């Protein structure tokens, strides 16, 4: 996954976009839905409460009308007389006249008069004791009400107060008639006025006021239903509320529907208004589906935008990558064309600049290399195969011998030997080898100059094994022969060597210290005309810059100083008796120096 | 006499080596010469040389291939390479094959003889030297091994014996010659030479030279003595000629021999 991401700009963009988008869509969706639902619920609750209030008021107005009627009945003398019989106060006596028996008709007319406003809603009965004396519902069968419990009992306990209750005779779980009772009269038996509002009447009164999907329940204070309307008809909501109250829980706990309970004044009646949930599960599902849909649209948009974005950014990168690859493969003519002026555009022009400069540089390099190679080839062409030279010199030697010309044989074999040591890459040789070279050189020069000089070498055996830079003696001897002994018949060259501070014992050599390093002295003495002033001056000049290509006498001192330091070198003398003494001072060593360490100086010499 | 074969593709070089080298002095005899390795191999099978002196760069079969085949067939053969190449690789290969010595062309006069002497007598000499340490008799043995001379006791011809005795008593004279010896004994020069050669397997002059160098070696055991004194005392007036002859037979110069031995 990590590498899948790491290798594509596009995927990285996509994932980032997706993450941001999903967070926004999901959290935003949830917040919106929750806010919307809360707001909706509040609106609905307010609406529900209004409805509830309206219905409650409606019921209350009915009850108020009933109360008015009761008050009217209570103040009516005829009715009092009819219910209390002979015993009565003045007013009733006055109203009833002198007749003791009250005409039933009169009673009914009074009753009807008082109950005119409510009679279409309820039946009005007058009870004396437990039996009904008068009723406004003619068709109904005579009904008795118990005296020792229920409404009549309650009313007799609270004379002058209106009692609201349900009809104990015909109560069911579905509903019951509402009885509104007050004890008005106290004759031989207590007299009650009973307003009976049947279940149907209540329903008639309220059904038009309850919304189609809502429900309404009217109960007494013990939550015994008087009527259940609409959605509440099945009784489940009431049962739930009762159960919750019995268990001392919040009465709405576990309710699907919204339930509003209102007390109807001091009547002890309760109204329960029930509305269905504002948003049912279907609506919630729809909301979540919308969020899900949004997310999917988001994913599609994200991948679209990511690919567009990455194309926008990665296309130039791809171009750069390809161009880099081309350059790496050696195509320095690679140029990037981007019609953009942003950083990519600047990068492209920078890249183009770089490749063109690189190309120039490379061409320059190739040119230099070619020149160098040409020089090298020219050098190699200029060099003969040395084996050819040696073999030819060998043949010359044998031809000379067969033709009885020993000088030619000597010349060719000595020349071959000198050639070998001068071509050799060794920078240091044994003194022995250097002396052999000088001997060979002198053998040749003797033949050339008709034995006009001789060479003697006086070097002790142990000094022969000293290590010295190559070709330091030959130039001195050459100078003696060519300049010093020119025109002389009895020239003499003598080479001597001696050691200073030298001890056979290694201990003393070790403790001798820096200043007492063993030193090798070599002198080359000739009896010629003496060294020239110019050559003396040249010998003192030890600046490496003045070195010429060939290792002539003037360079011997410089070479020694380069190899061994300023303490060593060459000195020339012109002794009083004539001739020249060349004096070489070298470190006494029998070990080959580390050529790697000397490589730098050797380079200086070659250049 | 040790049979020797010379192999070089250059005629002048080959002839030069054969004619310029004093083969009799070092007890050798050239039995074959070849211009390339193939020819040399064929000749070697016929003539069975014990010493082969060969160039390396040759047409057809080169020196390295020749030596390899030759030593496979005749392991006792000694091979000396002559080459203008001083490259390490050639020398390394030569050593691997079992070549005995390697001389750079052009070599100095006497170098080849010295190499042969070192080669043919060097191994037993070194062994004797290692075993006998510095004992005096071993020095004498070394001389006998390096430059052997037929013992006087085995000489049957009276004239030859007389000639040998004359040499023993007059080797210090620089003007000694075959003519003078023949005159003293009373024989003609040619007769004496023939008799001597038949009896001793070597010429009179060669015998004289070998005898003188043996004497010189003995004298040089004294570290005090000067080389020119030795040359004079064994009958040489030219010190360079003495040194050259000494080197041919002993393998080192007189001064080197005096200091370090062989």
Interface residues (C-beta under 8 A of the other chain):
Chain A: X386 X387 X390 X391 X393 X394 X395 X397 X398 X399 X401 X402 X412 X413 X416 X417 X420 X461
Chain B: X10 X12 X13 X15 X16 X17 X19 X20 X57 X84 X85 X86 X104 X105 X106 X107 X108 X259
